Amino acid sequence: MNPRTALLTTRQTAEADRLTIAAGISEIALMDNAGRHVAREIHKRWSRRPVVVLCGPGSNGGDGLVAARYLVEAGWPVRVASLVPRERWLGAAQHHAALWNGVLDALSPAALDGAALVVDALFGAGLHRALTGPAEQTLTAAAARKLTIVAVDVPSGLMGDSGANMGAVPAALTVTSFRKKPGHVLLPGRLLCGELVVADIGTPQTVFRQVTPDTFENDPALWFPALPALQRDGNKYSRGHALVWGGYPTTGAARMAARAAARVGAGLTTVAVPEMALPVYAAALTSIMVSAIAQAADLDHLLADRRYSGLLIGPGAGVGEATRAHVLAMLNTRRATVLDADALSSFHDDPPLLFRAIAGPCVMTPHEGEFARLFDVEGDKVTRARFAARLSQSVVVLKGCDTVIAAPDGRAIINANAPATLATAGAGDVLSGAIVGLMAQGMTPWLAAAAAVWLHGEAANRFGRGLIAEDLPDLIPEVLQALDDTYAD
């Protein structure tokens, strides 16, 4: 996987720092680099104004001390308010505390008086408890006064591994070092960070040989090389054939999914529908083929055709025994299968039956409600998605504004490009169609899911306000062309 998109846990970040120091870059130098970048990013965005730097007892506070010193050197009026007295700082922070000759106040809301900008250098991503006492009181007061807040590493009180808010207040800017953490992109953390800058503080790229990340931010760099390529000597059959189960009387969901499968490049797309629904689907679809199913044996006959390379069931399928039987029939083919919506809810009373049936490439795309019907697990979103993927031995796409794509081997991708406009009926159906369209062309489940989730978000971003789900399939080609223009050799 591309290390540029890696998200490091707090443990992995600490290990990267340890390896960097072992490679010959001192902790004092790393802290100096981190604090200098904070000061630089502030100077880029704001004119000189009174600043108070809130410092905690650890390395985060040390970064703040360095930032304060560099801001003073640039002519900014700066005061420091500390959670601990000067003699309580240790290690590299103690070194930088000795270089600070300016005002050092005790941390309290009163320290904010006269300030226009606040640097939150109290606690970094490694904090594992809620903010209390002067730290919580001072940050709450800064937010209430609507002061500009710049956070060092993370807004204090934001859990770096989970994105949980344990007392953090929103920052206008967050400056972190080397790589983002999961908490920077998971909700609500992403909303608390404001603009996020990742600073290069001198950590060598070689640390990835020893710090092996398993969590990534979704980005075309992860999966663009695996996108199905158009071949000059190809034909519609060589580009894959997606089969979508079409429900009745709810027909729009499957139609949108089928159009998405075609728009991401599947050479052929067929919707299998109950015989009574044939006129509805046939009248609404042109390039999408429609196959009528009068009895269960008809679906078996259809699935016996090996040319169907990707299968999707769920959108508009209806919850019940019939859908459950169709799901099991599709999974029995051991071909690439996407299970969404009603296909998942039909197993709410017997999830193990579904999990035992998964023997081939499979992607499940639940929203939180559907997820809870199948999986009994607590924890942050990445933890829960990983558990579900391992238990079901499928790729799990746990949807939302911070969709997580988890693989059975523990790898996870967090998506951060989905706009609020995707909160519209049918958007998930389009997503499942895009996934099956990519899998039908031979893309692996994990990368197909990641690519489809990103394409889905980018298509919505390009449209803007007023988006409805049926707009999305026709926006996909424009996004694919832009990717080709940017990434293709």
C-alpha positions as CSV (number, residue, x, y, z in Angstrom):
1,M,0.0,0.0,0.0
2,N,1.1,3.6,-0.6
3,P,2.8,4.9,2.6
4,R,1.8,8.4,1.7
5,T,-1.8,7.6,2.7
6,A,-1.0,5.7,5.8
7,L,-2.7,6.6,9.1
8,L,-0.6,5.8,12.1
9,T,-2.0,5.0,15.5
10,T,-0.5,6.7,18.6
11,R,1.5,3.6,19.3
12,Q,2.9,3.5,15.7
13,T,3.6,7.3,15.9
14,A,5.6,6.8,19.1
15,E,7.5,4.0,17.5
16,A,8.3,6.1,14.4
17,D,9.7,8.8,16.8
18,R,11.8,6.2,18.5
19,L,13.2,4.9,15.3
20,T,13.9,8.4,14.1
21,I,15.9,9.2,17.2
22,A,17.7,5.9,16.9
23,A,18.6,7.0,13.3
24,G,20.4,10.0,14.7
25,I,17.9,12.8,14.9
26,S,17.6,14.0,18.5
27,E,14.3,14.4,20.3
28,I,15.2,18.0,20.9
29,A,15.6,18.5,17.1
30,L,12.3,16.8,16.4
31,M,10.5,19.0,18.9
32,D,12.1,22.1,17.4
33,N,11.0,21.0,13.9
34,A,7.5,20.4,15.1
35,G,7.1,23.7,16.9
36,R,8.7,25.7,14.1
37,H,6.1,24.3,11.7
38,V,3.3,25.3,14.0
39,A,4.6,28.9,14.1
40,R,5.2,28.9,10.3
41,E,1.6,27.7,9.6
42,I,0.2,30.4,11.9
43,H,2.3,33.1,10.2
44,K,1.0,32.0,6.8
45,R,-2.6,32.4,7.7
46,W,-2.9,35.3,10.1
47,S,-1.5,38.8,10.7
48,R,0.4,39.5,13.9
49,R,-1.9,39.5,16.9
50,P,-1.8,38.6,20.6
51,V,-1.2,34.9,21.1
52,V,-1.5,32.7,24.2
53,V,0.1,29.2,24.0
54,L,-1.5,26.7,26.3
55,C,1.1,24.1,27.2
56,G,0.7,20.7,28.8
57,P,3.3,18.7,30.7
58,G,4.5,16.4,27.9
59,S,6.0,16.6,24.4
60,N,2.9,18.4,23.1
61,G,3.6,21.2,25.5
62,G,7.2,21.2,24.4
63,D,6.1,21.7,20.8
64,G,4.0,24.7,22.0
65,L,7.0,26.2,23.8
66,V,9.0,26.0,20.6
67,A,6.1,27.6,18.6
68,A,5.9,30.4,21.1
69,R,9.6,31.1,20.8
70,Y,9.5,31.2,17.0
71,L,6.5,33.5,17.0
72,V,8.2,35.9,19.3
73,E,11.2,35.9,17.0
74,A,8.9,36.9,14.1
75,G,7.5,39.8,16.2
76,W,4.3,38.4,17.6
77,P,3.2,39.2,21.1
78,V,3.1,35.9,22.9
79,R,2.4,34.6,26.4
80,V,2.6,31.0,27.6
81,A,0.1,29.5,30.1
82,S,1.3,26.2,31.5
83,L,-0.5,23.3,33.2
84,V,2.7,22.6,35.2
85,P,5.5,24.8,36.6
86,R,8.7,25.2,34.6
87,E,10.6,22.8,36.7
88,R,8.1,20.0,36.0
89,W,9.0,19.7,32.3
90,L,11.1,16.7,31.4
91,G,13.4,15.7,28.6
92,A,13.4,17.7,25.4
93,A,10.5,19.8,26.7
94,Q,12.7,20.9,29.6
95,H,15.4,21.9,27.2
96,H,13.0,24.2,25.2
97,A,11.4,25.5,28.4
98,A,14.8,26.8,29.4
99,L,15.0,28.8,26.1
100,W,11.6,30.5,26.8
101,N,12.2,33.9,28.4
102,G,8.8,35.3,28.1
103,V,5.7,35.3,30.2
104,L,4.7,32.0,31.9
105,D,1.2,32.1,33.4
106,A,-0.6,29.4,35.3
107,L,-3.2,27.7,33.1
108,S,-6.7,29.1,33.7
109,P,-9.4,30.9,31.7
110,A,-7.9,34.2,32.9
111,A,-4.8,33.4,30.8
112,L,-6.9,34.0,27.7
113,D,-7.5,37.7,28.6
114,G,-6.3,39.9,25.7
115,A,-5.5,37.0,23.4
116,A,-6.8,36.9,19.8
117,L,-5.3,33.5,18.9
118,V,-4.8,30.4,21.1
119,V,-2.3,27.6,20.5
120,D,-3.6,24.4,22.1
121,A,-0.5,22.5,23.0
122,L,-2.0,20.8,26.1
123,F,-2.4,17.2,25.1
124,G,-1.6,15.2,22.0
125,A,-3.2,12.2,20.4
126,G,-2.0,9.9,23.1
127,L,-4.4,11.2,25.7
128,H,-6.8,8.4,26.9
129,R,-9.0,10.2,29.3
130,A,-11.5,13.0,29.3
131,L,-10.3,16.6,29.8
132,T,-10.9,17.9,33.3
133,G,-9.8,20.9,35.5
134,P,-8.0,23.9,34.1
135,A,-7.4,22.3,30.7
136,E,-11.1,21.7,30.1
137,Q,-12.1,25.0,31.6
138,T,-9.7,27.0,29.6
139,L,-10.4,25.4,26.3
140,T,-14.2,25.8,26.9
141,A,-13.7,29.4,27.7
142,A,-11.6,29.9,24.5
143,A,-14.4,28.4,22.4
144,A,-17.0,30.5,24.2
145,R,-15.1,33.6,23.4
146,K,-14.8,32.6,19.8
147,L,-11.1,32.9,19.8
148,T,-9.1,31.4,16.9
149,I,-7.7,28.1,18.1
150,V,-4.7,26.3,16.5
151,A,-4.1,22.7,17.8
152,V,-0.8,21.0,18.0
153,D,-1.1,17.3,16.8
154,V,-4.8,17.1,17.7
155,P,-7.3,19.3,19.5
156,S,-6.7,18.4,23.2
157,G,-9.4,15.8,24.2
158,L,-9.6,14.2,20.7
159,M,-8.6,10.6,20.8
160,G,-6.0,10.0,18.2
161,D,-6.9,6.4,17.4
162,S,-10.7,6.6,17.4
163,G,-11.7,10.2,16.7
164,A,-13.8,10.3,19.9
165,N,-14.3,13.6,21.6
166,M,-13.5,13.6,25.2
167,G,-13.7,17.3,25.8
168,A,-12.1,18.8,22.7
169,V,-13.3,22.1,21.2
170,P,-13.1,22.9,17.5
171,A,-9.8,24.2,16.1
172,A,-9.4,26.4,13.0
173,L,-6.2,24.7,12.2
174,T,-4.4,21.5,13.4
175,V,-0.8,20.9,12.7
176,T,0.4,17.3,13.1
177,S,3.7,15.6,12.2
178,F,4.8,13.0,9.7
179,R,1.4,11.2,9.1
180,K,-2.2,11.7,10.0
181,K,-3.8,9.5,12.7
182,P,-7.2,7.7,12.4
183,G,-8.7,10.3,14.7
184,H,-7.9,13.0,12.2
185,V,-10.3,11.5,9.6
186,L,-12.9,9.6,11.7
187,L,-15.9,11.5,13.0
188,P,-16.2,13.6,15.1
189,G,-12.5,14.1,15.1
190,R,-12.3,15.3,11.5
191,L,-14.9,18.1,12.2
192,L,-12.9,19.2,15.3
193,C,-9.5,19.6,13.5
194,G,-10.5,22.4,11.1
195,E,-7.8,22.7,8.4
196,L,-5.3,19.9,8.8
197,V,-1.6,20.3,7.9
198,V,0.9,17.4,8.1
199,A,4.4,18.7,8.7
200,D,7.6,17.0,7.7
201,I,9.7,17.1,10.9
202,G,12.5,15.0,9.5
203,T,11.2,11.5,10.1
204,P,12.8,9.3,7.5
205,Q,10.6,7.3,5.2
206,T,12.5,4.2,6.0
207,V,10.6,3.9,9.3
208,F,7.8,2.2,7.3
209,R,10.0,-0.8,7.0
210,Q,9.6,-1.3,10.7
211,V,6.4,0.5,11.4
212,T,3.9,-1.4,9.3
213,P,0.7,0.6,8.9
214,D,-2.5,-1.3,8.4
215,T,-4.9,1.7,8.2
216,F,-5.0,4.2,5.3
217,E,-6.9,7.2,4.2
218,N,-8.8,6.6,1.0
219,D,-7.0,8.1,-1.9
220,P,-6.6,7.2,-5.6
221,A,-2.9,6.5,-4.9
222,L,-4.1,3.3,-3.2
223,W,-6.1,1.8,-6.0
224,F,-5.7,3.7,-9.2
225,P,-3.1,1.2,-10.6
226,A,-5.7,-1.6,-10.0
227,L,-8.5,0.1,-11.8
228,P,-9.6,-1.9,-14.8
229,A,-7.8,-0.7,-17.9
230,L,-9.5,-0.2,-21.3
231,Q,-7.9,-2.5,-23.9
232,R,-7.9,-1.5,-27.6
233,D,-8.6,-5.1,-28.5
234,G,-11.2,-5.6,-25.7
235,N,-14.9,-6.1,-26.1
236,K,-18.0,-5.9,-24.0
237,Y,-17.6,-9.5,-22.8
238,S,-14.0,-9.0,-21.8
239,R,-15.0,-6.0,-19.6
240,G,-17.2,-8.2,-17.3
241,H,-20.9,-8.8,-16.9
242,A,-22.6,-7.5,-13.8
243,L,-25.9,-9.2,-12.6
244,V,-28.1,-7.2,-10.3
245,W,-31.2,-8.6,-8.5
246,G,-34.1,-6.3,-9.1
247,G,-36.8,-6.1,-6.5
248,Y,-40.5,-5.4,-6.9
249,P,-42.5,-3.2,-6.2
250,T,-39.4,-1.1,-5.2
251,T,-37.7,-0.9,-8.6
252,G,-35.7,2.3,-8.5
253,A,-32.9,1.1,-6.2
254,A,-31.8,-1.8,-8.5
255,R,-32.1,0.4,-11.6
256,M,-29.7,3.0,-10.1
257,A,-27.3,0.3,-8.9
258,A,-27.3,-1.3,-12.4
259,R,-26.6,2.1,-14.1
260,A,-23.7,2.7,-11.7
261,A,-22.3,-0.7,-12.5
262,A,-22.4,0.2,-16.2
263,R,-20.9,3.6,-15.7
264,V,-17.8,2.3,-13.9
265,G,-17.1,0.2,-16.9
266,A,-18.8,-3.2,-16.7
267,G,-19.2,-4.3,-20.4
268,L,-22.6,-5.7,-19.8
269,T,-25.1,-5.3,-17.0
270,T,-28.3,-7.3,-16.5
271,V,-31.0,-6.9,-14.0
272,A,-32.8,-10.1,-12.9
273,V,-36.4,-9.3,-12.0
274,P,-39.6,-11.0,-10.9
275,E,-41.6,-11.7,-14.1
276,M,-44.4,-9.3,-13.1
277,A,-41.8,-6.5,-12.8
278,L,-40.5,-7.0,-16.3
279,P,-42.5,-4.2,-18.0
280,V,-41.4,-1.6,-15.4
281,Y,-37.7,-2.4,-15.7
282,A,-37.8,-2.8,-19.5
283,A,-39.5,0.5,-20.0
284,A,-37.0,2.4,-17.7
285,L,-33.7,0.8,-18.9
286,T,-32.1,0.9,-22.3
287,S,-28.5,-0.3,-22.3
288,I,-29.2,-2.3,-19.2
289,M,-30.6,-5.8,-20.0
290,V,-33.5,-7.2,-18.1
291,S,-34.0,-10.9,-17.4
292,A,-37.4,-12.2,-16.0
293,I,-37.4,-14.7,-13.2
294,A,-40.7,-16.7,-12.9
295,Q,-39.5,-19.3,-10.5
296,A,-36.4,-20.2,-8.4
297,A,-35.1,-22.5,-11.1
298,D,-34.8,-19.5,-13.4
299,L,-32.4,-17.8,-11.1
300,D,-30.4,-21.0,-10.8
301,H,-30.3,-21.2,-14.6
302,L,-29.1,-17.6,-14.9
303,L,-26.4,-18.1,-12.3
304,A,-25.1,-21.2,-14.1
305,D,-23.9,-18.9,-16.8
306,R,-20.2,-18.3,-15.9
307,R,-20.1,-15.2,-17.9
308,Y,-21.7,-13.3,-15.0
309,S,-18.6,-12.1,-13.3
310,G,-20.1,-9.9,-10.6
311,L,-23.3,-10.3,-8.6
312,L,-25.3,-7.8,-6.5
313,I,-28.4,-8.3,-4.4
314,G,-30.0,-6.0,-1.8
315,P,-31.2,-2.7,-3.3
316,G,-35.0,-2.9,-3.2
317,A,-34.9,-6.7,-2.8
318,G,-37.3,-6.8,0.2
319,V,-36.5,-8.4,3.5
320,G,-37.6,-12.1,3.9
321,E,-37.1,-15.7,3.0
322,A,-37.1,-15.2,-0.8
323,T,-34.3,-12.7,-0.6
324,R,-32.4,-14.9,1.8
325,A,-32.7,-17.8,-0.7
326,H,-31.5,-15.6,-3.6
327,V,-28.5,-14.5,-1.5
328,L,-27.5,-18.0,-0.7
329,A,-27.8,-19.0,-4.3
330,M,-25.5,-16.2,-5.4
331,L,-22.9,-16.9,-2.7
332,N,-23.0,-20.6,-3.7
333,T,-21.5,-19.6,-7.1
334,R,-18.3,-18.4,-5.3
335,R,-18.2,-15.5,-7.7
336,A,-17.6,-11.8,-6.7
337,T,-20.8,-10.8,-4.8
338,V,-21.9,-7.6,-3.2
339,L,-24.6,-7.8,-0.5
340,D,-26.4,-4.6,0.4
341,A,-29.5,-3.4,2.3
342,D,-32.3,-6.0,2.3
343,A,-29.8,-8.8,1.5
344,L,-28.2,-8.1,4.9
345,S,-31.3,-7.5,6.9
346,S,-32.8,-10.8,5.7
347,F,-30.3,-12.5,7.9
348,H,-30.9,-10.5,11.1
349,D,-32.2,-13.5,12.9
350,D,-29.4,-15.9,11.8
351,P,-26.2,-14.0,10.9
352,P,-24.0,-17.1,11.2
353,L,-26.0,-18.7,8.3
354,L,-24.9,-15.8,6.1
355,F,-21.3,-15.9,7.3
356,R,-21.0,-19.6,6.7
357,A,-22.2,-19.2,3.1
358,I,-19.5,-16.7,2.2
359,A,-16.8,-18.8,0.4
360,G,-15.8,-16.5,-2.5
361,P,-15.0,-12.8,-3.0
362,C,-17.7,-10.8,-1.1
363,V,-18.3,-7.2,-0.1
364,M,-21.0,-6.2,2.4
365,T,-22.1,-2.6,2.5
366,P,-24.1,-2.0,5.7
367,H,-25.1,1.4,7.2
368,E,-25.0,1.5,11.0
369,G,-28.5,0.1,11.4
370,E,-27.9,-2.9,9.1
371,F,-24.6,-3.5,10.8
372,A,-26.1,-3.7,14.2
373,R,-28.6,-6.4,13.0
374,L,-25.7,-8.7,12.0
375,F,-22.8,-7.9,14.4
376,D,-22.7,-7.6,18.2
377,V,-19.6,-5.6,18.8
378,E,-18.7,-2.3,20.5
379,G,-15.9,0.1,20.0
380,D,-14.8,2.7,17.5
381,K,-15.8,2.5,13.8
382,V,-12.6,0.9,12.6
383,T,-12.5,-1.6,15.4
384,R,-16.1,-2.7,14.7
385,A,-15.6,-2.9,10.9
386,R,-12.4,-5.0,11.4
387,F,-14.3,-7.4,13.7
388,A,-17.1,-7.8,11.2
389,A,-14.7,-8.4,8.3
390,R,-12.8,-11.0,10.2
391,L,-16.0,-12.7,11.4
392,S,-17.7,-12.8,8.1
393,Q,-14.6,-13.3,6.0
394,S,-15.8,-10.6,3.6
395,V,-14.8,-7.0,2.9
396,V,-17.1,-4.8,5.1
397,V,-18.0,-1.2,4.0
398,L,-19.4,0.4,7.1
399,K,-21.0,3.5,5.5
400,G,-21.3,7.0,6.7
401,C,-19.5,10.4,6.3
402,D,-16.4,8.5,7.5
403,T,-17.0,5.2,5.7
404,V,-14.6,2.4,6.8
405,I,-13.6,-0.3,4.3
406,A,-12.2,-3.3,6.3
407,A,-10.6,-6.5,5.0
408,P,-10.6,-9.9,6.7
409,D,-6.8,-9.6,7.2
410,G,-7.2,-6.5,9.4
411,R,-6.4,-3.8,6.9
412,A,-8.7,-0.8,6.8
413,I,-9.3,2.3,4.7
414,I,-11.1,5.4,6.0
415,N,-12.8,7.6,3.5
416,A,-13.0,11.3,4.1
417,N,-14.3,12.8,0.8
418,A,-18.0,12.2,1.2
419,P,-20.1,15.4,1.3
420,A,-23.2,15.9,3.3
421,T,-25.2,15.9,0.0
422,L,-24.8,12.1,-0.1
423,A,-27.4,11.9,2.7
424,T,-30.1,11.2,0.2
425,A,-32.3,8.2,-0.6
426,G,-30.7,5.8,-3.0
427,A,-27.1,6.9,-2.7
428,G,-26.1,3.6,-1.1
429,D,-27.7,1.7,-4.0
430,V,-25.5,3.6,-6.4
431,L,-22.4,2.8,-4.3
432,S,-23.2,-1.0,-4.3
433,G,-23.6,-0.9,-8.0
434,A,-20.3,0.8,-8.5
435,I,-18.6,-1.8,-6.3
436,V,-20.1,-4.7,-8.3
437,G,-19.2,-3.0,-11.6
438,L,-15.6,-2.8,-10.6
439,M,-15.5,-6.4,-9.2
440,A,-17.2,-7.7,-12.4
441,Q,-14.1,-6.3,-14.3
442,G,-11.7,-8.3,-12.0
443,M,-10.9,-5.8,-9.3
444,T,-10.3,-7.3,-5.9
445,P,-13.0,-6.7,-3.3
446,W,-11.0,-4.5,-1.0
447,L,-9.7,-2.2,-3.7
448,A,-13.0,-2.2,-5.6
449,A,-14.8,-1.1,-2.5
450,A,-12.3,1.6,-1.7
451,A,-12.3,2.9,-5.3
452,A,-16.1,2.9,-5.5
453,V,-16.5,4.7,-2.2
454,W,-14.1,7.4,-3.3
455,L,-15.6,7.8,-6.8
456,H,-19.0,8.0,-5.1
457,G,-17.9,10.9,-2.9
458,E,-16.1,12.7,-5.6
459,A,-19.1,12.5,-7.9
460,A,-21.2,14.1,-5.2
461,N,-18.6,16.8,-4.6
462,R,-18.7,17.7,-8.3
463,F,-22.5,18.1,-8.3
464,G,-23.0,20.1,-5.1
465,R,-26.3,21.1,-3.6
466,G,-29.5,19.6,-5.0
467,L,-28.0,16.2,-5.6
468,I,-30.3,13.2,-5.8
469,A,-29.1,9.6,-6.1
470,E,-30.0,9.2,-9.7
471,D,-27.6,12.0,-10.6
472,L,-24.6,10.0,-9.4
473,P,-24.1,7.3,-12.1
474,D,-23.9,9.9,-14.8
475,L,-21.2,11.8,-12.9
476,I,-18.9,8.8,-12.5
477,P,-17.4,9.0,-16.1
478,E,-16.2,12.6,-15.5
479,V,-14.5,11.5,-12.3
480,L,-12.9,8.6,-14.0
481,Q,-11.6,10.8,-16.8
482,A,-10.1,13.2,-14.3
483,L,-8.3,10.3,-12.7
484,D,-6.9,9.2,-16.0
485,D,-5.7,12.7,-16.8
486,T,-4.0,12.9,-13.3
487,Y,-2.6,9.5,-12.7
488,A,-2.3,7.6,-16.0
489,D,1.2,7.4,-17.5
